[in-house]
Amino acid sequence: MHAPHIAKSFSRRRFLQSAGVTLGLPLLECMTPVFGGAAQVKGPRRMLIISNNLGFLPKPFFPETAGRDYELTQTLAPLADVKSEFSIFSGMSHPDVNGGHSAENCFLTAARGPTKSGFRNQISLDQFAVEKLGQLTRFPTLNLGVNIDKANRSLSWTRDGVLLPAEDSAPALFRRMFVQGDPEAVKRQLNALDERGSILDTLMDHTKKLSRSLGSDDRSRIDQYLTSVREVEERLLTAREWELKPKPVTKLPEPADIQDKKLIFEKLDLMLAMAQLAFESDSTRIITLMVDAFATPAFKIDDHESTTEGYHGLSHHGQAPQKVKQLEDADRQQMVLLRKLIQNLAAKREDDTRLLDRTMVLFGSNMGDANKHDNSNLPILLAGGGLKHGQHHAFKGDHDKPLCNLFVSMLQHLGAETDAFGSSTGTLADLKQSI
């Protein structure tokens, strides 16, 4: 298969306007699972999770009343046209996940005590979902970032608590999804995969011989290790199968990159368009996207306004009117981009269904109030997925409801067979499927 034509002069603005309109691929044979380990739901279900690690101003974000008759707040006002497509949640957080900025890597893991000595992170929601569902697409998940400090921050973590670096380059992501390597490049990749498989075979052989001379406790540990090795072998086999399959083709050329950190919302807009493109081509069904506001300097809010200092400095506003005003504008701008994404997903059809109805979009944060380094009452918004929306779910009491209860509901809706994740104590009964 020929690689798609790459036009370097193609503007970012035109790419964003075209995303979700030009690409209309059917589900092809090459997009079906290599392994049949997961039951197929009628029509693919997808999940996009977005997090800004400095959160939102709490008062302008949360509605004052609960239920369906709530009024949109100052921050949520740009979403008026799509109010029936999303739900707001208040009074939710991760138990014992505190310490201000230290909680940013725990948003999708709920690992307790991130500031304690010897802390080790846990598996994130996206990776847990892949374990349950199996690899259904070329990329089990895509982990993306905006202005992200790749070495220290990520939404995606392995079961062993290892950080998975985020991709923050739209052109690099485009090439991974659509540009087919030349035959020699594919051959080199296959040889590399075969070599890793050969090393694993040797490890397995030596480890089995060693286990014969060990006690029962050590043999149990070795068995656990061998299970992990077998899982790696399966992933390598899957990767090899996908290397032999042609990549999908798009009429869109490679987008221009954005390297200027001041253009944080332009880059977020671009990465959201890339996420939709990944879903439309069925390159993946699970995407995480961290907006690293902490690493963002003074930035452009829109064509007419820029901030006077970096995002982190603004977040510690101390109620200074100028800082609060700039944060309010930045929060609303993110809702403008979210509205655009919801409308684009709703406008795109897949078979006889809106792409939005097969795609859960969660926008939230590990930070409840950055000014106080408070990790309680997290701002959470969930759209799409064919769920029953248009409501403010307010959980009030002495303690927040575990956010992982929502995560379990999302996992079940995605098709994963589980009744627990992280610190969950159940599910959210009110979050019912509407279609």
C-alpha positions as CSV (number, residue, x, y, z in Angstrom):
1,M,0.0,0.0,0.0
2,H,1.3,3.4,-0.8
3,A,1.8,5.9,1.9
4,P,-0.7,8.9,1.8
5,H,0.5,12.0,0.1
6,I,2.1,14.4,2.5
7,A,1.7,18.1,1.7
8,K,4.0,20.1,4.1
9,S,2.3,23.4,3.1
10,F,-1.1,22.2,4.3
11,S,-2.2,24.7,7.0
12,R,-3.1,23.7,10.5
13,R,-6.4,25.6,10.3
14,R,-7.5,23.8,7.1
15,F,-6.6,20.4,8.8
16,L,-8.8,21.2,11.8
17,Q,-11.6,22.3,9.5
18,S,-11.3,19.1,7.5
19,A,-10.9,16.6,10.4
20,G,-14.1,14.7,10.9
21,V,-15.4,15.5,7.5
22,T,-13.0,14.2,4.9
23,L,-12.2,10.8,6.5
24,G,-15.0,8.2,6.1
25,L,-13.4,4.8,6.2
26,P,-15.5,1.7,6.8
27,L,-14.4,-0.9,9.4
28,L,-12.0,-3.0,7.3
29,E,-10.8,-6.6,7.9
30,C,-7.4,-5.2,8.9
31,M,-9.0,-3.4,11.7
32,T,-10.5,-6.5,13.4
33,P,-8.8,-8.0,16.5
34,V,-5.8,-10.2,16.0
35,F,-6.8,-12.1,19.0
36,G,-10.4,-13.0,19.9
37,G,-9.9,-12.7,23.6
38,A,-12.7,-10.1,24.1
39,A,-16.4,-10.3,23.3
40,Q,-17.4,-7.9,20.6
41,V,-20.0,-5.3,21.4
42,K,-22.4,-4.3,18.5
43,G,-20.5,-1.3,17.1
44,P,-17.2,-0.3,18.6
45,R,-17.2,1.7,21.9
46,R,-14.5,4.3,22.5
47,M,-13.2,6.4,25.3
48,L,-11.3,9.8,25.3
49,I,-10.0,11.1,28.7
50,I,-8.7,14.7,28.9
51,S,-7.1,16.2,32.0
52,N,-5.8,19.7,32.7
53,N,-3.4,19.2,35.7
54,L,-4.2,22.6,37.2
55,G,-8.0,22.2,36.9
56,F,-10.6,25.0,36.9
57,L,-11.7,27.7,39.2
58,P,-14.2,25.8,41.3
59,K,-16.9,28.5,41.9
60,P,-17.4,29.4,38.2
61,F,-17.3,25.7,37.2
62,F,-19.8,23.9,39.5
63,P,-23.6,24.5,39.2
64,E,-25.4,25.6,42.4
65,T,-28.2,23.1,41.9
66,A,-28.3,19.4,41.2
67,G,-30.5,17.4,38.8
68,R,-31.7,18.3,35.3
69,D,-32.8,21.8,35.9
70,Y,-29.4,23.2,36.8
71,E,-28.2,26.4,35.3
72,L,-25.0,26.5,33.3
73,T,-22.3,28.4,35.2
74,Q,-20.0,31.0,33.8
75,T,-17.4,28.4,32.8
76,L,-19.9,26.0,31.3
77,A,-21.8,28.7,29.4
78,P,-20.1,27.9,26.0
79,L,-21.6,24.4,26.2
80,A,-25.2,25.7,26.1
81,D,-25.9,24.3,22.6
82,V,-24.8,20.8,23.7
83,K,-26.2,20.7,27.3
84,S,-28.1,17.5,26.6
85,E,-24.9,15.7,25.5
86,F,-23.0,15.8,28.8
87,S,-23.2,15.4,32.6
88,I,-21.5,17.3,35.4
89,F,-20.2,15.6,38.5
90,S,-19.4,17.3,41.8
91,G,-18.3,15.8,45.2
92,M,-16.0,13.2,43.7
93,S,-12.3,12.5,44.2
94,H,-9.7,9.8,44.9
95,P,-9.5,8.8,48.6
96,D,-6.0,9.5,50.1
97,V,-4.7,10.9,46.8
98,N,-3.5,14.3,47.9
99,G,-0.4,16.5,48.0
100,G,-1.4,19.1,45.4
101,H,0.6,18.7,42.2
102,S,1.8,15.2,43.3
103,A,-1.7,13.9,42.4
104,E,-1.4,14.7,38.7
105,N,0.0,11.3,37.8
106,C,-2.7,9.5,39.8
107,F,-5.8,10.9,38.0
108,L,-6.4,7.7,36.2
109,T,-4.7,5.3,38.7
110,A,-6.1,6.5,42.1
111,A,-2.9,5.3,43.7
112,R,-2.9,6.4,47.3
113,G,-0.3,8.5,49.0
114,P,1.7,10.0,46.1
115,T,3.8,12.1,48.5
116,K,4.7,9.2,50.8
117,S,8.2,7.7,50.8
118,G,8.5,4.7,48.5
119,F,5.3,5.6,46.6
120,R,4.7,3.5,43.5
121,N,2.0,4.2,41.0
122,Q,-0.5,1.7,39.8
123,I,-2.1,0.7,36.5
124,S,-4.1,3.5,34.8
125,L,-7.7,3.2,33.6
126,D,-6.8,3.1,29.9
127,Q,-4.2,0.2,30.4
128,F,-6.6,-1.6,32.7
129,A,-9.3,-1.4,30.0
130,V,-6.9,-2.9,27.4
131,E,-6.1,-5.8,29.7
132,K,-9.8,-6.6,30.0
133,L,-10.7,-6.0,26.3
134,G,-7.6,-7.2,24.5
135,Q,-6.0,-5.4,21.6
136,L,-8.8,-4.6,19.3
137,T,-6.9,-2.1,17.1
138,R,-3.4,-1.3,15.8
139,F,-2.8,0.8,18.8
140,P,-4.2,-0.5,22.1
141,T,-4.3,3.0,23.4
142,L,-2.9,6.4,22.4
143,N,-1.4,8.6,25.2
144,L,-1.2,12.2,24.1
145,G,0.0,15.5,25.6
146,V,-0.1,19.2,25.2
147,N,3.0,21.1,26.5
148,I,3.7,18.0,28.5
149,D,6.9,17.2,30.5
150,K,7.3,13.7,29.1
151,A,9.8,12.5,31.6
152,N,7.7,13.3,34.7
153,R,4.0,13.5,33.8
154,S,1.6,11.1,32.1
155,L,-2.0,9.9,32.4
156,S,-1.0,6.4,31.3
157,W,0.8,4.0,33.6
158,T,1.6,0.2,33.4
159,R,0.5,-2.4,35.9
160,D,4.1,-2.1,37.4
161,G,3.6,1.6,37.9
162,V,5.9,2.7,35.0
163,L,5.2,5.9,33.2
164,L,4.2,5.7,29.5
165,P,5.4,8.8,27.8
166,A,2.9,11.0,26.0
167,E,3.0,11.9,22.3
168,D,2.8,15.7,21.9
169,S,3.6,16.0,18.2
170,A,0.6,15.9,15.8
171,P,2.8,15.1,12.7
172,A,4.5,12.2,14.5
173,L,1.1,10.8,15.5
174,F,-0.2,11.2,12.0
175,R,2.8,9.3,10.6
176,R,2.3,6.5,13.1
177,M,-1.3,6.1,12.1
178,F,-1.2,6.5,8.3
179,V,2.3,6.4,6.8
180,Q,3.3,2.9,5.8
181,G,7.0,2.2,6.1
182,D,8.9,1.0,3.0
183,P,9.4,-2.7,2.7
184,E,12.9,-2.6,4.2
185,A,11.7,-0.5,7.2
186,V,8.9,-3.0,7.8
187,K,11.3,-5.9,7.5
188,R,13.7,-4.3,10.1
189,Q,10.8,-3.8,12.5
190,L,9.7,-7.4,12.1
191,N,13.3,-8.6,12.7
192,A,13.4,-6.5,15.8
193,L,10.2,-8.0,17.1
194,D,11.4,-11.5,16.3
195,E,14.7,-10.8,18.2
196,R,12.8,-9.7,21.3
197,G,10.7,-12.9,21.0
198,S,13.8,-15.0,20.8
199,I,15.2,-13.4,24.0
200,L,11.9,-14.1,25.8
201,D,12.1,-17.7,24.7
202,T,15.6,-18.0,26.2
203,L,14.4,-16.4,29.4
204,M,11.5,-18.7,29.7
205,D,13.7,-21.8,29.2
206,H,16.3,-20.8,31.8
207,T,13.6,-19.7,34.3
208,K,11.7,-23.0,34.0
209,K,15.0,-24.9,34.7
210,L,15.7,-22.7,37.7
211,S,12.3,-23.1,39.2
212,R,12.8,-26.9,39.6
213,S,15.3,-26.3,42.4
214,L,13.3,-23.6,44.3
215,G,11.0,-23.7,47.3
216,S,7.3,-23.3,47.0
217,D,7.2,-19.6,47.7
218,D,9.9,-18.9,45.2
219,R,8.2,-21.1,42.6
220,S,5.1,-19.1,43.1
221,R,7.0,-15.9,42.4
222,I,8.6,-17.4,39.3
223,D,5.1,-18.5,38.1
224,Q,4.0,-14.9,38.3
225,Y,7.0,-13.8,36.4
226,L,6.4,-16.4,33.7
227,T,2.8,-15.2,33.4
228,S,4.1,-11.7,32.8
229,V,6.6,-13.0,30.2
230,R,3.8,-14.8,28.4
231,E,1.7,-11.6,28.3
232,V,4.7,-9.8,26.7
233,E,5.0,-12.6,24.2
234,E,1.4,-12.2,23.2
235,R,1.8,-8.4,22.8
236,L,4.8,-9.0,20.6
237,L,2.9,-11.5,18.5
238,T,0.1,-8.9,18.1
239,A,2.5,-6.2,17.2
240,R,4.0,-8.5,14.5
241,E,0.5,-9.2,13.0
242,W,-0.2,-5.5,12.8
243,E,3.1,-4.8,11.1
244,L,2.0,-7.2,8.3
245,K,-1.3,-5.4,7.8
246,P,-1.5,-2.2,5.7
247,K,-2.3,1.0,7.5
248,P,-5.5,2.9,6.7
249,V,-5.4,5.7,4.2
250,T,-6.6,9.3,4.7
251,K,-7.1,12.1,2.2
252,L,-5.7,14.5,4.8
253,P,-2.1,15.5,4.6
254,E,0.2,15.7,7.6
255,P,-0.7,18.6,9.8
256,A,1.7,21.3,10.7
257,D,3.2,21.1,14.2
258,I,2.8,23.6,17.0
259,Q,6.0,23.9,19.2
260,D,5.3,27.3,20.8
261,K,4.0,26.5,24.3
262,K,2.2,29.9,24.4
263,L,-0.3,28.4,21.9
264,I,-1.6,25.9,24.4
265,F,-5.2,26.1,23.2
266,E,-4.4,25.9,19.5
267,K,-2.4,22.8,20.3
268,L,-5.2,21.3,22.3
269,D,-7.6,22.0,19.4
270,L,-5.2,20.2,17.1
271,M,-4.7,17.2,19.4
272,L,-8.5,16.8,19.8
273,A,-8.8,16.8,16.1
274,M,-6.1,14.1,15.9
275,A,-8.0,12.1,18.5
276,Q,-11.1,12.2,16.4
277,L,-9.1,11.2,13.4
278,A,-7.7,8.2,15.3
279,F,-11.3,7.1,16.2
280,E,-12.6,7.6,12.7
281,S,-9.9,5.4,11.2
282,D,-10.3,2.9,14.1
283,S,-6.6,3.2,14.8
284,T,-7.4,3.0,18.5
285,R,-10.5,3.1,20.7
286,I,-8.9,4.5,23.9
287,I,-7.1,7.8,24.1
288,T,-5.7,9.8,27.0
289,L,-4.7,13.5,26.7
290,M,-2.9,15.5,29.4
291,V,-2.9,19.3,29.2
292,D,0.2,20.1,31.1
293,A,-0.7,23.6,32.4
294,F,2.0,23.4,35.0
295,A,4.7,23.4,32.3
296,T,3.0,26.2,30.3
297,P,4.5,29.8,30.3
298,A,2.5,33.0,29.7
299,F,0.1,31.9,27.0
300,K,-2.4,33.1,24.4
301,I,-6.1,32.7,25.4
302,D,-7.5,33.8,22.1
303,D,-6.8,36.1,19.2
304,H,-7.3,39.1,21.4
305,E,-5.9,38.1,24.8
306,S,-2.7,36.7,26.4
307,T,-1.9,36.1,30.0
308,T,0.5,38.2,32.0
309,E,2.3,35.2,33.5
310,G,2.6,31.4,33.3
311,Y,-0.4,29.1,34.0
312,H,1.0,27.9,37.4
313,G,1.5,31.4,38.6
314,L,-2.0,32.3,37.6
315,S,-3.4,29.3,39.4
316,H,-2.0,30.6,42.7
317,H,-4.1,33.7,42.3
318,G,-4.8,34.6,45.9
319,Q,-8.1,36.2,44.6
320,A,-6.2,38.8,42.7
321,P,-8.8,40.2,40.3
322,Q,-6.5,40.3,37.2
323,K,-5.3,36.7,37.7
324,V,-8.8,35.4,38.4
325,K,-10.2,37.1,35.2
326,Q,-7.5,35.5,33.1
327,L,-8.1,32.1,34.6
328,E,-11.9,32.5,34.0
329,D,-11.2,33.3,30.3
330,A,-8.8,30.3,30.0
331,D,-11.4,28.0,31.6
332,R,-14.1,29.1,29.2
333,Q,-11.8,28.7,26.2
334,Q,-11.3,25.0,27.1
335,M,-15.1,24.6,27.1
336,V,-15.3,26.3,23.7
337,L,-12.9,23.6,22.4
338,L,-14.9,20.9,24.1
339,R,-18.1,22.1,22.5
340,K,-16.4,22.0,19.1
341,L,-15.3,18.4,19.8
342,I,-18.8,17.3,20.9
343,Q,-20.4,18.9,17.8
344,N,-17.8,17.3,15.5
345,L,-18.3,13.9,17.0
346,A,-22.1,14.3,16.8
347,A,-21.9,15.3,13.1
348,K,-19.9,12.3,12.1
349,R,-21.8,9.1,11.3
350,E,-20.5,5.6,11.8
351,D,-22.9,3.1,10.2
352,D,-26.3,4.4,11.4
353,T,-25.0,5.9,14.7
354,R,-23.3,9.2,15.6
355,L,-19.7,8.8,16.5
356,L,-20.4,10.7,19.7
357,D,-22.8,8.0,20.8
358,R,-20.0,5.5,20.6
359,T,-17.4,7.7,22.3
360,M,-17.3,8.6,25.9
361,V,-15.4,11.9,26.5
362,L,-14.3,12.7,30.0
363,F,-12.8,16.1,30.8
364,G,-11.5,16.6,34.3
365,S,-8.6,17.2,36.6
366,N,-6.6,15.9,39.6
367,M,-6.9,19.4,41.1
368,G,-10.0,20.6,42.8
369,D,-8.6,24.0,43.7
370,A,-5.1,24.8,42.5
371,N,-4.9,28.0,44.5
372,K,-5.1,25.8,47.7
373,H,-3.4,22.7,46.3
374,D,-6.7,20.9,47.1
375,N,-7.4,17.5,45.5
376,S,-11.0,17.1,46.6
377,N,-14.2,17.9,44.8
378,L,-12.6,17.3,41.4
379,P,-14.2,19.0,38.3
380,I,-15.6,16.2,36.2
381,L,-17.5,16.4,32.9
382,L,-18.6,13.3,30.9
383,A,-20.1,13.6,27.4
384,G,-21.3,11.1,24.7
385,G,-21.2,7.4,24.8
386,G,-24.9,7.0,24.3
387,L,-25.4,7.6,28.0
388,K,-28.2,9.5,29.7
389,H,-26.9,13.1,30.1
390,G,-28.1,16.6,30.7
391,Q,-27.8,16.4,34.5
392,H,-25.6,17.7,37.4
393,H,-24.8,14.7,39.6
394,A,-24.0,16.3,43.0
395,F,-22.6,14.0,45.6
396,K,-22.5,15.8,48.9
397,G,-21.6,14.6,52.4
398,D,-18.7,14.3,54.8
399,H,-16.6,12.5,52.3
400,D,-16.4,12.7,48.5
401,K,-17.7,9.7,46.5
402,P,-14.8,7.8,44.9
403,L,-14.2,8.9,41.3
404,C,-13.3,5.3,40.5
405,N,-17.0,4.5,40.8
406,L,-17.5,6.5,37.7
407,F,-14.5,4.8,36.1
408,V,-16.0,1.4,36.8
409,S,-19.3,2.5,35.1
410,M,-17.3,3.7,32.1
411,L,-15.3,0.4,31.9
412,Q,-18.5,-1.6,32.0
413,H,-20.1,0.6,29.3
414,L,-16.9,0.1,27.2
415,G,-17.5,-3.6,27.4
416,A,-14.9,-4.6,30.0
417,E,-16.1,-7.2,32.5
418,T,-15.2,-5.8,35.9
419,D,-16.9,-4.6,39.0
420,A,-13.9,-2.9,40.6
421,F,-11.0,-0.5,39.8
422,G,-8.7,1.4,42.1
423,S,-10.6,2.7,45.1
424,S,-14.1,2.0,43.8
425,T,-16.9,1.0,46.1
426,G,-19.5,0.4,43.4
427,T,-20.8,2.0,40.2
428,L,-23.0,5.1,39.5
429,A,-26.5,3.7,39.1
430,D,-27.9,7.0,37.6
431,L,-25.5,6.8,34.6
432,K,-27.7,4.7,32.4
433,Q,-27.4,4.0,28.7
434,S,-30.0,5.9,26.7
435,I,-29.6,4.2,23.3
